[in-house]
Amino acid sequence: MIAQREYFQLIYISAAVPGFDELELPALLAVAGPNNKALSITVMPLYHNHSSIQVLTGPKELVDGFEQI
């Protein structure tokens, strides 16, 4: 029998740090993607005009750790 895990979502909004260039986004996502996959976390980032909203989904114990972002 496969153990069931509870999955949770965390939705947060943030602003880019001064000097952040949105052309850096593809490189940032290229690094974050494999790291998130290894942790069984999915992320849906939306970015516009130096603001972002992200939806994290994953095991409770991991998503809870992101509350200090």
N, C-alpha and C positions, 0 to 999 in steps of 0.2 A: 504494500500500500504506500502511495506517495503522500508525504506529509503536506498538508495544506498550509500556506503562508498567507497572512493577511497583508494586503497591499493598501497603502495610504497615499494620499496626494497632498502636496504642499504647493500653494500658489503664492508667489511673491512678486513684488514690483521693485525695481531698482533703477538708479540713474547711473549712467556711465561716468567714470572718473574723468576729470578735466584732462584733455589731451588724447583721449581715446579716439582712435580712428576706426570708423566702421569697416574699413577695408581689412582690418585685423580679424573680423568675425570668422571668416572661413578657417583660418589657422587655429583660432580658439576652439571652434567646434570640432575640428579634426583631432585635437588632443582630448577634448572632453568626451567625445563619443565613445571611444574604446574604454576609457576609464569608467564611464557610467555603465556600459554594457557589462563590464567585469563585475560590477556591484549589483547587477540586476535592477538598475534604475533607468527609467526612461525620462527624458526631458523634452518638453516642447517649448523652445524659446521663441519669443516674438520681440523684435527689436525695431524701434522707429524713433528717429529724432532724439537720439541719446538716452532713450528710456527703454527698459525692457520689462517684460512680464514673462515669468517662467512657470511651468507646471511640472513638478517632479512627481513621479509615481514609482513606488517601490516598496520593499519590505519596511514595516513600521520602524524597526530599530535603526534602519539606515536613513529613512526620510526624517525621523525625529532629530537626527544629528545635524540636519541642514537648517534647523530652526535658528541657529546662531549665525546665519549668513549675513 
